[in-house]
Amino acid sequence: MTGLLHLWLIPLLPFIGFVLNGLFGSRLPKWLVSTIALLLPLGSLLVVALNWVDFVSASVPETFIERCPVGWIHVANFNVGFDFAIDQLSLVMLLVVTGVGFLIHVYSVGYMGHEEGYWRFFSYLNLFLFFMTVLVLAENALLMFVGWEGVGLASYLLIGFYYKKDSAADAGKKAFIVNRIGDFGFLLGIFLLIGTFGTLSFSGISANLATHPALQGGVLTCIALCLVLGATGKSAQLPLYIWLPDAMEGPTPVSALIHAATMVTAGVYMIVRMHFLFDRSPLALAIVAILGAATAIFAATIALVQTDIKRVLAYSTVSQLGYMFLGAGVAAYSSAIFHLMTHAFFKALLFLAAGSVIHALNGEQDLRKMGGLRNQLPVTFWVTTIAVLAISGIPPFAGFFSKDEILFATFNHGMLGQALWFVGLVTALLTSFYMFRFWYLTFMGESRSHDAHPHESPWSMLGPLVVLAVLSTAGGFIKINGFLEPSVGMRAEVANHSLEWLMSGVAVAVALLGWFIAHSLYGKKSEAPKKLAASLPFAYQTLLNKYYVDEFYGAAIVKPLQLTSKYVFEWVVEKGILGGAVWLIAGVPQFLGALLQKWQSGNIRSYAAWVAAGAAALLLFLLLTTHQLPVWLGNFQINGMAH
């Protein structure tokens, strides 16, 4: 019996971990909480590994669908089920999510060992892994949306884990609210898919398009652009990127999980999963490519001057996600997923290594208060060096191969592609510079730390770093492009190897130039960085304040909404609806009480008058209900005339 018969186990196992630790973790010993939190995701990883063996041995079809016997939605001819599907694309994603996710779980045992709410943290981590695997395995857009929303919920819980800290609570709410904007676009796309194809099944939509080769643009472009809006929010592209840098307020393992291996890659995965739709809309693909290039260089410029060790990495993530969008936008889908995979390796390594540095310095995150840690933290230093080389695009490390593929595919995508290639090349220069700046400020020079005795992390934290360092070194040699072809199609190759070597040489030269500039400014004790910042005060302050985008959103969107909601709440809701309701609740009994008070006056003549009035009213009621009033009036008129 193969692993393919047990796809449901992949999300179920971490969900069981979430339930067990969530319900009973507060009463369980810490070692048992850790065992539950680690073994169940490990089981999920093993099931994925079985699927990998089956695919590599070619013992299964290109796509395997496991249909749930329990139905979900059945309306006329429209059916949606809890169906899972696995192919080469979802398999690569599952390996990244469960593999890197498990390493982050292991790291968290050491990093979070002394934190309050240890059981709660691991419960949330398992929940995150559950929803992410549902998202990847979903065979239809609606089930993918369930996982999509689920990782949004789990990220809110994890980012706001330190809920007593206002900045963490605000960051969690910011992530949740900003993602709702993108999710609205995804939801609109789902409705349009139903109206256009009558199904949300990926295989069904693909088959429908295959039978209508002339169907291009139009409504397909509308659907694709709605999906792009969803991907823009989840994968932190302009203008909805603002939540991701603040997500670092959560514990460092959360930053590694969100930034590297799971949530932020969901938008890229969704676009590639639905490539058959985007292939029919050149406009939508062009927008994806332009959006990716713009985001890549925009975030890279901000990272140049940031001083918080995790914030540098956060903006680096936004920039690298831009590279993935760029690859998807030029239809180099396999290259985009390749970079997604290598980025998961070196970015998870960078965040976890940053956590090791923060752990060594008792919570310090300011790069200006570090330095000289090379000898005190030797393992952390060497694994960080590998990660910096990988993200900078230095061969033979993983980032060189995946980034080079995207740049080469972009260059061969016409005039627009060549313009975007130049943007990507400049971004590569900036990336190399700010990452080596990060490296020099953290490990080189003299110590600027107030902690005289920084200490290396325990091996429960260093072990995952070593594994990720190996993957960041050798990951570029894992050639997944041919493996992904059945899922994402074959990209048209440009048979110009001389040009490809030239492009690679240019990219490496640019990366080395970035290192040289960083070395010149930060490689030795120098006042050059301060002088450079002083000579360009406007540019420096603009970058330091992140182009004032948050301030602009606050003034243009948040404040007007607050004022409007305050007016609406105070005058319409509070004084109108609630005030009116209170008046009715209190006023009507008061009015009735005043009326009844007139009846109970204690005056006998008043009582007699009320009795007479009541008798007259009762007589009138009886006459009306027995239809005798017209007859009575007629008799009264005749008798009157007779007199």
C-alpha positions as CSV (number, residue, x, y, z in Angstrom):
1,M,0.0,0.0,0.0
2,T,1.6,3.3,-1.1
3,G,1.7,6.6,0.6
4,L,-0.7,8.0,-2.0
5,L,-3.6,6.2,-0.4
6,H,-3.1,8.2,2.7
7,L,-3.1,11.9,1.6
8,W,-5.6,12.7,4.4
9,L,-2.9,11.8,6.9
10,I,-0.7,14.7,5.8
11,P,-2.9,17.4,7.3
12,L,-4.6,15.2,9.9
13,L,-1.5,14.4,11.9
14,P,-0.5,18.1,12.7
15,F,-4.2,18.8,13.4
16,I,-4.2,16.0,16.0
17,G,-1.2,17.7,17.6
18,F,-3.0,21.0,17.6
19,V,-6.0,19.4,19.4
20,L,-4.0,17.5,22.0
21,N,-1.8,20.3,23.0
22,G,-4.5,22.9,22.7
23,L,-6.9,21.0,25.0
24,F,-4.6,19.3,27.4
25,G,-1.2,21.0,26.9
26,S,-1.5,23.3,30.0
27,R,-1.7,20.1,32.2
28,L,0.9,18.1,30.4
29,P,4.7,18.0,31.2
30,K,6.8,20.0,28.8
31,W,8.6,16.9,27.4
32,L,5.2,15.4,26.4
33,V,4.1,18.6,24.8
34,S,7.3,18.6,22.8
35,T,6.9,15.0,21.8
36,I,3.4,15.5,20.5
37,A,4.3,18.7,18.7
38,L,7.3,17.0,16.9
39,L,6.3,13.5,16.2
40,L,3.0,14.3,14.5
41,P,4.5,16.7,12.0
42,L,7.3,14.2,11.5
43,G,4.7,11.6,10.6
44,S,3.3,14.1,8.1
45,L,6.7,14.5,6.5
46,L,7.2,10.7,6.3
47,V,3.9,10.4,4.4
48,V,5.1,13.1,2.0
49,A,8.4,11.2,1.6
50,L,6.4,8.1,0.6
51,N,4.6,10.0,-2.1
52,W,8.0,11.3,-3.4
53,V,9.2,7.7,-3.7
54,D,6.1,6.7,-5.6
55,F,6.4,9.7,-8.0
56,V,10.1,9.2,-8.6
57,S,9.6,5.5,-9.3
58,A,6.9,6.5,-11.8
59,S,4.4,4.0,-10.2
60,V,1.6,6.6,-10.2
61,P,-0.2,8.8,-12.7
62,E,0.8,12.4,-13.2
63,T,-2.0,13.6,-10.8
64,F,-3.5,11.5,-8.1
65,I,-6.9,12.6,-6.7
66,E,-8.1,11.3,-3.4
67,R,-11.9,12.0,-3.2
68,C,-13.6,12.3,0.1
69,P,-16.7,10.0,0.4
70,V,-18.4,12.7,2.5
71,G,-19.9,15.4,0.3
72,W,-19.6,19.1,1.0
73,I,-21.6,21.3,-1.5
74,H,-24.2,19.9,-3.9
75,V,-26.3,22.5,-5.7
76,A,-27.9,21.4,-9.1
77,N,-24.9,20.5,-11.2
78,F,-22.4,22.3,-9.0
79,N,-20.4,20.0,-6.7
80,V,-17.5,20.8,-4.4
81,G,-15.9,18.1,-2.2
82,F,-13.2,17.7,0.4
83,D,-10.9,16.3,-2.3
84,F,-7.1,16.2,-2.2
85,A,-4.8,16.0,-5.2
86,I,-1.1,15.5,-5.4
87,D,1.1,16.0,-8.4
88,Q,4.7,17.1,-8.9
89,L,4.0,20.7,-8.0
90,S,2.1,20.0,-4.8
91,L,4.7,17.4,-3.8
92,V,7.6,19.9,-4.0
93,M,5.5,22.3,-2.0
94,L,4.7,19.7,0.6
95,L,8.3,18.7,1.0
96,V,9.2,22.3,1.6
97,V,6.3,23.0,4.0
98,T,6.6,19.8,6.1
99,G,10.4,19.5,5.8
100,V,11.4,23.1,6.7
101,G,8.4,23.3,9.0
102,F,9.5,20.3,11.0
103,L,13.0,21.8,11.4
104,I,11.5,25.0,12.7
105,H,9.5,22.9,15.2
106,V,12.7,21.2,16.4
107,Y,14.4,24.6,16.7
108,S,11.5,26.0,18.7
109,V,11.9,23.4,21.4
110,G,15.2,25.1,22.4
111,Y,14.3,28.7,21.6
112,M,10.9,28.7,23.3
113,G,11.9,26.4,26.2
114,H,11.5,29.1,28.9
115,E,8.6,31.0,27.5
116,E,5.2,31.2,29.1
117,G,2.5,29.4,27.1
118,Y,4.9,26.8,25.6
119,W,2.1,24.4,24.9
120,R,0.0,27.1,23.3
121,F,2.9,28.1,21.0
122,F,3.2,24.5,19.7
123,S,-0.5,24.1,19.4
124,Y,-0.5,27.1,17.0
125,L,2.5,25.8,15.1
126,N,0.7,22.5,14.4
127,L,-2.5,24.4,13.4
128,F,-0.5,26.5,11.0
129,L,1.0,23.3,9.4
130,F,-2.4,21.7,9.2
131,F,-3.9,24.6,7.2
132,M,-0.9,25.0,5.0
133,T,-1.0,21.4,3.9
134,V,-4.8,21.7,3.3
135,L,-4.0,24.7,1.0
136,V,-1.4,22.8,-0.9
137,L,-3.3,19.5,-1.3
138,A,-6.7,21.1,-2.2
139,E,-8.1,19.9,-5.5
140,N,-10.5,22.8,-5.9
141,A,-10.3,26.6,-5.3
142,L,-12.8,26.6,-2.4
143,L,-10.9,24.1,-0.3
144,M,-7.7,26.0,-1.1
145,F,-9.5,29.1,0.2
146,V,-10.3,27.2,3.5
147,G,-6.5,26.6,3.9
148,W,-5.8,30.1,2.7
149,E,-8.0,31.6,5.5
150,G,-6.7,29.1,8.0
151,V,-3.1,30.1,7.6
152,G,-4.3,33.7,8.0
153,L,-5.9,32.8,11.3
154,A,-2.9,30.8,12.5
155,S,-0.5,33.6,11.6
156,Y,-2.7,36.1,13.6
157,L,-2.4,33.8,16.6
158,L,1.4,33.3,16.2
159,I,2.4,36.9,15.4
160,G,0.3,38.0,18.4
161,F,1.7,35.2,20.6
162,Y,3.1,37.8,23.0
163,Y,-0.4,39.3,23.4
164,K,0.5,41.3,26.4
165,K,2.9,43.3,24.2
166,D,1.0,46.0,22.3
167,S,3.2,46.0,19.3
168,A,2.8,42.2,18.9
169,A,-1.0,42.4,19.3
170,D,-1.2,45.3,16.8
171,A,1.0,43.4,14.3
172,G,-1.2,40.3,14.4
173,K,-4.3,42.5,13.8
174,K,-2.5,44.3,11.0
175,A,-1.6,41.0,9.3
176,F,-5.2,39.8,9.6
177,I,-6.9,42.9,8.3
178,V,-4.5,43.6,5.4
179,N,-4.9,40.0,4.2
180,R,-8.6,40.4,4.2
181,I,-8.2,42.9,1.3
182,G,-6.4,40.3,-0.8
183,D,-8.8,37.6,0.3
184,F,-11.7,39.6,-1.0
185,G,-10.1,39.5,-4.4
186,F,-9.6,35.7,-4.2
187,L,-13.2,35.3,-3.2
188,L,-14.4,37.3,-6.2
189,G,-12.2,35.2,-8.4
190,I,-13.9,32.1,-7.0
191,F,-17.3,33.5,-7.8
192,L,-16.2,34.3,-11.4
193,L,-14.8,30.8,-11.8
194,I,-18.2,29.3,-10.8
195,G,-20.0,31.6,-13.2
196,T,-17.6,30.9,-16.1
197,F,-16.8,27.2,-15.7
198,G,-19.5,25.8,-13.4
199,T,-16.8,24.1,-11.3
200,L,-14.0,25.0,-8.9
201,S,-12.0,21.8,-9.6
202,F,-8.6,22.6,-10.9
203,S,-8.6,19.6,-13.2
204,G,-12.1,20.5,-14.4
205,I,-11.2,24.1,-15.2
206,S,-8.0,23.0,-17.0
207,A,-10.0,20.4,-19.0
208,N,-12.6,23.1,-19.9
209,L,-9.9,25.4,-21.2
210,A,-8.3,22.7,-23.2
211,T,-11.5,22.2,-25.1
212,H,-11.8,25.9,-25.9
213,P,-8.4,26.9,-27.2
214,A,-9.8,30.2,-28.6
215,L,-10.9,31.4,-25.1
216,Q,-8.4,34.3,-24.3
217,G,-8.4,37.4,-22.2
218,G,-11.8,39.0,-21.3
219,V,-13.4,37.3,-18.3
220,L,-10.3,35.1,-17.9
221,T,-8.3,38.3,-17.4
222,C,-10.8,39.5,-14.8
223,I,-10.6,36.2,-12.9
224,A,-6.8,36.2,-13.1
225,L,-6.6,39.8,-11.8
226,C,-8.9,38.9,-8.9
227,L,-6.6,36.0,-8.0
228,V,-3.5,38.3,-8.3
229,L,-5.1,40.6,-5.7
230,G,-5.4,37.6,-3.4
231,A,-1.8,36.6,-4.1
232,T,-0.6,40.2,-3.5
233,G,-2.0,40.2,0.0
234,K,-0.8,36.7,1.0
235,S,2.7,37.0,-0.6
236,A,3.2,40.6,0.5
237,Q,3.5,42.4,-2.8
238,L,3.0,46.1,-3.4
239,P,0.8,47.7,-2.1
240,L,-0.3,45.1,0.5
241,Y,3.2,44.2,1.7
242,I,3.0,46.3,4.9
243,W,1.9,43.5,7.2
244,L,4.9,41.3,6.6
245,P,7.7,43.4,8.1
246,D,5.6,43.8,11.3
247,A,5.1,40.1,11.5
248,M,8.6,39.8,13.1
249,E,6.9,40.9,16.4
250,G,6.1,37.2,16.9
251,P,8.7,34.8,18.2
252,T,11.7,34.3,15.8
253,P,10.6,30.7,14.8
254,V,7.3,32.2,13.7
255,S,9.2,34.6,11.5
256,A,11.0,31.7,9.9
257,L,7.8,29.8,9.4
258,I,5.8,32.6,7.9
259,H,8.6,34.3,6.0
260,A,10.3,31.3,4.6
261,A,8.4,28.1,4.3
262,T,4.7,28.6,4.4
263,M,2.3,31.5,4.4
264,V,4.0,34.0,2.2
265,T,4.7,31.5,-0.6
266,A,1.0,30.6,-0.8
267,G,0.3,33.4,-3.3
268,V,3.1,32.3,-5.6
269,Y,1.9,28.7,-5.3
270,M,-1.7,29.7,-6.2
271,I,-0.6,31.5,-9.3
272,V,1.5,28.6,-10.5
273,R,-1.2,26.1,-9.6
274,M,-3.7,28.0,-11.8
275,H,-1.1,28.7,-14.6
276,F,-3.5,27.3,-17.2
277,L,-5.7,30.3,-16.5
278,F,-2.9,32.8,-16.5
279,D,-1.5,31.4,-19.7
280,R,-4.6,32.6,-21.5
281,S,-4.2,36.2,-20.2
282,P,-0.9,37.9,-21.3
283,L,-2.1,41.1,-19.6
284,A,-2.5,39.4,-16.2
285,L,1.0,37.8,-16.6
286,A,2.5,41.1,-17.5
287,I,1.0,42.7,-14.4
288,V,2.4,39.9,-12.2
289,A,5.8,40.4,-13.6
290,I,5.8,44.2,-13.2
291,L,4.4,43.9,-9.7
292,G,7.1,41.4,-8.8
293,A,10.0,43.5,-10.2
294,A,8.6,46.7,-8.5
295,T,8.2,44.9,-5.2
296,A,11.7,43.4,-5.4
297,I,13.6,46.6,-5.9
298,F,11.3,48.6,-3.6
299,A,11.8,46.3,-0.6
300,A,15.5,45.9,-1.3
301,T,16.1,49.7,-1.0
302,I,14.3,49.8,2.4
303,A,16.5,46.9,3.6
304,L,19.6,48.9,2.9
305,V,19.4,51.0,6.0
306,Q,17.4,49.0,8.5
307,T,19.0,48.5,11.9
308,D,16.8,45.7,13.4
309,I,18.3,42.3,12.5
310,K,14.9,40.8,11.9
311,R,13.5,43.8,10.0
312,V,16.4,43.5,7.4
313,L,15.4,39.9,6.8
314,A,11.7,40.8,6.7
315,Y,12.2,43.3,3.8
316,S,14.6,40.8,2.2
317,T,11.7,38.3,2.2
318,V,9.4,40.8,0.5
319,S,12.1,41.4,-2.1
320,Q,12.7,37.7,-2.8
321,L,8.9,37.1,-3.1
322,G,9.1,39.8,-5.8
323,Y,11.6,37.6,-7.7
324,M,9.2,34.7,-7.5
325,F,6.4,36.9,-8.9
326,L,8.7,38.0,-11.6
327,G,9.5,34.4,-12.6
328,A,5.8,33.5,-12.6
329,G,4.9,36.6,-14.6
330,V,7.3,35.6,-17.5
331,A,5.7,32.1,-17.4
332,A,8.9,30.6,-15.9
333,Y,6.7,28.7,-13.4
334,S,9.2,26.0,-12.6
335,S,11.9,28.6,-12.0
336,A,9.6,30.5,-9.6
337,I,8.9,27.3,-7.6
338,F,12.7,26.5,-7.7
339,H,13.4,29.9,-6.1
340,L,10.6,29.3,-3.7
341,M,12.3,26.1,-2.6
342,T,15.8,27.5,-2.3
343,H,14.5,30.6,-0.6
344,A,12.8,28.4,2.0
345,F,16.2,26.9,2.8
346,F,18.3,30.0,3.1
347,K,15.7,32.4,4.5
348,A,14.6,29.9,7.2
349,L,18.4,29.6,8.0
350,L,18.8,33.3,8.2
351,F,15.9,33.9,10.5
352,L,16.8,31.0,12.8
353,A,20.4,32.1,12.8
354,A,19.2,35.6,13.7
355,G,17.2,34.0,16.5
356,S,20.5,32.3,17.7
357,V,22.2,35.7,17.8
358,I,19.2,37.3,19.6
359,H,19.3,34.3,22.1
360,A,23.0,34.8,22.6
361,L,22.6,38.5,23.3
362,N,19.6,38.1,25.7
363,G,17.0,39.6,23.3
364,E,19.0,42.3,21.6
365,Q,18.0,42.9,18.0
366,D,19.7,46.2,17.1
367,L,22.6,45.6,14.6
368,R,24.4,48.6,16.0
369,K,24.7,46.9,19.3
370,M,26.3,43.7,17.9
371,G,29.6,43.0,16.2
372,G,32.5,40.8,17.0
373,L,30.4,37.6,17.4
374,R,32.4,35.5,15.0
375,N,34.5,33.8,17.7
376,Q,31.8,33.6,20.4
377,L,29.2,32.1,18.1
378,P,31.3,30.0,15.7
379,V,28.5,27.6,14.4
380,T,26.0,30.4,14.1
381,F,28.6,32.5,12.2
382,W,29.4,29.8,9.6
383,V,25.8,28.8,8.9
384,T,24.9,32.5,8.5
385,T,27.8,33.0,6.1
386,I,26.4,30.2,4.0
387,A,22.9,31.7,4.0
388,V,24.3,35.2,3.1
389,L,26.3,33.7,0.2
390,A,23.2,31.8,-1.0
391,I,20.8,34.8,-1.0
392,S,23.4,37.0,-2.6
393,G,23.7,34.7,-5.6
394,I,27.3,33.5,-5.1
395,P,27.9,30.2,-6.8
396,P,27.7,27.3,-6.0
397,F,25.2,28.1,-3.3
398,A,21.5,27.5,-3.8
399,G,20.3,31.1,-4.4
400,F,22.6,31.5,-7.4
401,F,20.9,28.8,-9.5
402,S,17.3,29.8,-8.8
403,K,17.8,33.5,-9.1
404,D,19.9,33.1,-12.3
405,E,17.1,31.0,-13.9
406,I,14.5,33.8,-13.2
407,L,16.8,36.5,-14.5
408,F,17.6,34.6,-17.7
409,A,14.0,33.7,-18.4
410,T,13.0,37.4,-17.8
411,F,15.7,38.7,-20.2
412,N,14.3,36.4,-22.9
413,H,10.8,37.7,-22.5
414,G,10.9,40.5,-25.0
415,M,11.5,44.2,-24.5
416,L,9.4,44.3,-21.3
417,G,11.3,41.3,-20.0
418,Q,14.7,43.0,-20.7
419,A,13.6,46.1,-18.8
420,L,12.4,44.0,-15.9
421,W,15.7,42.0,-16.1
422,F,17.6,45.2,-15.4
423,V,15.4,45.9,-12.4
424,G,16.1,42.4,-11.2
425,L,19.8,42.8,-11.7
426,V,19.9,46.1,-9.7
427,T,17.9,44.3,-7.0
428,A,20.5,41.6,-6.9
429,L,23.2,44.2,-6.3
430,L,21.2,45.7,-3.5
431,T,20.5,42.3,-2.0
432,S,24.2,41.4,-1.9
433,F,25.0,44.8,-0.3
434,Y,22.5,44.7,2.5
435,M,23.1,41.1,3.3
436,F,26.8,41.5,3.6
437,R,26.1,44.7,5.6
438,F,24.0,42.5,7.9
439,W,26.9,40.0,8.1
440,Y,29.6,42.5,8.9
441,L,27.6,44.4,11.5
442,T,26.6,41.2,13.3
443,F,29.9,39.2,13.3
444,M,32.8,41.3,12.3
445,G,34.7,44.2,13.9
446,E,34.7,45.0,17.6
447,S,31.9,44.0,19.9
448,R,29.3,46.8,20.5
449,S,27.2,44.6,22.8
450,H,26.4,45.4,26.4
451,D,26.5,41.7,27.0
452,A,30.1,40.8,27.9
453,H,29.4,37.0,27.6
454,P,27.4,36.0,24.5
455,H,26.9,32.3,24.4
456,E,26.3,29.8,21.6
457,S,22.8,28.3,21.3
458,P,22.1,24.7,22.4
459,W,22.2,21.9,19.8
460,S,18.5,21.7,19.8
461,M,18.7,25.0,18.0
462,L,22.0,24.5,16.1
463,G,21.0,21.1,14.7
464,P,18.3,22.5,12.4
465,L,20.7,25.3,11.4
466,V,23.3,22.8,10.2
467,V,20.7,20.9,8.1
468,L,19.4,24.1,6.5
469,A,23.0,25.1,5.8
470,V,23.5,21.9,3.9
471,L,20.3,22.5,1.9
472,S,21.3,26.1,1.3
473,T,24.6,24.9,-0.1
474,A,23.5,21.9,-2.2
475,G,19.8,22.9,-2.9
476,G,20.7,24.5,-6.2
477,F,21.7,21.1,-7.6
478,I,18.3,19.7,-7.0
479,K,17.0,20.1,-10.5
480,I,13.2,20.2,-10.1
481,N,12.4,21.9,-13.5
482,G,12.1,18.6,-15.4
483,F,10.2,17.0,-12.6
484,L,7.7,19.9,-12.5
485,E,7.0,19.9,-16.3
486,P,3.9,17.6,-16.1
487,S,2.3,20.0,-13.6
488,V,3.3,23.4,-14.9
489,G,4.1,22.8,-18.5
490,M,7.4,23.1,-20.4
491,R,8.9,26.5,-20.7
492,A,10.2,27.5,-24.1
493,E,14.0,27.3,-23.8
494,V,16.2,29.7,-25.6
495,A,19.1,27.7,-27.1
496,N,21.7,30.3,-26.6
497,H,24.1,28.9,-24.1
498,S,26.6,31.6,-24.7
499,L,24.1,34.2,-23.7
500,E,23.1,32.2,-20.7
501,W,26.7,32.0,-19.5
502,L,27.1,35.7,-20.1
503,M,24.0,36.5,-18.1
504,S,25.2,34.3,-15.2
505,G,28.6,36.0,-15.3
506,V,26.9,39.4,-15.1
507,A,24.8,38.3,-12.2
508,V,27.8,37.0,-10.2
509,A,29.8,40.1,-11.0
510,V,26.9,42.3,-9.6
511,A,26.7,40.1,-6.5
512,L,30.5,40.5,-5.9
513,L,30.2,44.2,-6.5
514,G,27.5,44.4,-3.7
515,W,29.9,42.5,-1.4
516,F,32.8,44.9,-2.3
517,I,30.7,48.0,-1.5
518,A,29.6,46.5,1.8
519,H,33.2,45.5,2.6
520,S,34.4,49.0,1.8
521,L,31.8,50.6,4.1
522,Y,31.5,48.1,7.0
523,G,34.5,45.7,6.6
524,K,36.7,47.9,8.9
525,K,36.1,50.5,11.5
526,S,35.1,53.5,9.5
527,E,32.9,56.6,9.6
528,A,32.1,56.2,5.9
529,P,28.5,54.9,6.5
530,K,27.7,57.8,8.8
531,K,29.2,60.3,6.4
532,L,27.3,58.9,3.5
533,A,24.0,59.0,5.4
534,A,24.8,62.6,6.5
535,S,25.5,63.6,2.8
536,L,22.1,62.2,1.7
537,P,19.8,63.1,4.6
538,F,16.6,63.1,2.6
539,A,17.2,59.8,0.9
540,Y,18.5,58.2,4.1
541,Q,15.5,59.3,6.2
542,T,13.1,58.2,3.5
543,L,14.5,54.7,3.4
544,L,14.9,54.5,7.2
545,N,11.2,55.4,7.5
546,K,10.2,53.0,4.7
547,Y,9.1,55.6,2.3
548,Y,6.5,56.7,4.9
549,V,4.0,54.2,3.4
550,D,2.5,53.3,6.8
551,E,2.2,57.0,7.6
552,F,0.5,57.6,4.3
553,Y,-1.9,54.7,4.8
554,G,-2.6,56.0,8.3
555,A,-3.4,59.5,7.1
556,A,-5.3,58.6,3.9
557,I,-7.2,55.5,5.0
558,V,-7.0,54.7,8.7
559,K,-7.7,58.1,10.1
560,P,-10.7,58.8,7.8
561,L,-12.1,55.4,8.6
562,Q,-11.7,56.1,12.3
563,L,-13.4,59.4,12.1
564,T,-16.1,58.1,9.9
565,S,-16.7,55.1,12.2
566,K,-16.6,57.4,15.2
567,Y,-19.3,59.6,13.7
568,V,-21.4,56.7,12.5
569,F,-21.1,54.9,15.9
570,E,-21.7,58.0,18.1
571,W,-24.5,59.6,16.1
572,V,-26.2,56.8,14.2
573,V,-25.6,53.7,16.3
574,E,-25.1,55.1,19.8
575,K,-27.4,58.1,19.8
576,G,-29.7,56.9,17.0
577,I,-30.3,53.2,17.2
578,L,-29.1,52.4,20.7
579,G,-30.4,55.7,22.1
580,G,-33.7,55.2,20.4
581,A,-33.9,51.7,21.7
582,V,-33.2,52.9,25.2
583,W,-35.8,55.6,24.9
584,L,-38.4,53.0,23.7
585,I,-37.5,50.6,26.4
586,A,-37.7,53.2,29.1
587,G,-40.2,55.7,27.6
588,V,-43.0,53.3,26.7
589,P,-43.4,51.9,30.2
590,Q,-43.1,55.4,31.6
591,F,-45.9,56.7,29.3
592,L,-48.1,53.7,30.2
593,G,-47.4,54.2,33.8
594,A,-48.4,57.9,33.6
595,L,-51.6,56.9,31.8
596,L,-52.5,54.2,34.4
597,Q,-51.7,56.7,37.1
598,K,-54.6,58.8,35.8
599,W,-56.9,55.8,36.3
600,Q,-55.9,55.2,39.9
601,S,-56.5,58.8,41.1
602,G,-58.6,57.9,44.2
603,N,-61.5,60.1,43.0
604,I,-64.9,58.3,42.9
605,R,-66.3,60.6,40.2
606,S,-63.2,59.9,38.1
607,Y,-63.7,56.2,38.5
608,A,-67.4,56.6,37.5
609,A,-66.4,58.5,34.4
610,W,-63.9,55.8,33.4
611,V,-66.5,53.1,34.0
612,A,-68.9,55.0,31.7
613,A,-66.3,55.5,29.1
614,G,-65.3,51.8,29.3
615,A,-68.9,50.7,29.0
616,A,-69.4,52.9,25.9
617,A,-66.2,51.5,24.4
618,L,-67.3,47.9,25.0
619,L,-70.7,48.6,23.6
620,L,-69.1,50.1,20.4
621,F,-66.8,47.1,20.1
622,L,-69.7,44.7,20.3
623,L,-71.8,46.6,17.8
624,L,-68.8,46.7,15.3
625,T,-68.0,43.0,15.7
626,T,-71.6,41.9,15.3
627,H,-72.2,44.2,12.3
628,Q,-75.2,45.8,14.2
629,L,-73.9,49.4,14.1
630,P,-75.4,50.3,10.7
631,V,-78.8,48.8,11.7
632,W,-78.7,50.5,15.1
633,L,-77.9,53.9,13.5
634,G,-80.7,53.4,11.0
635,N,-83.2,52.7,13.7
636,F,-81.9,55.6,15.7
637,Q,-82.4,57.9,12.7
638,I,-86.0,56.7,12.0
639,N,-87.0,57.0,15.6
640,G,-85.6,60.5,15.7
641,M,-87.5,61.6,12.6
642,A,-90.7,60.1,14.1
643,H,-90.4,62.3,17.1
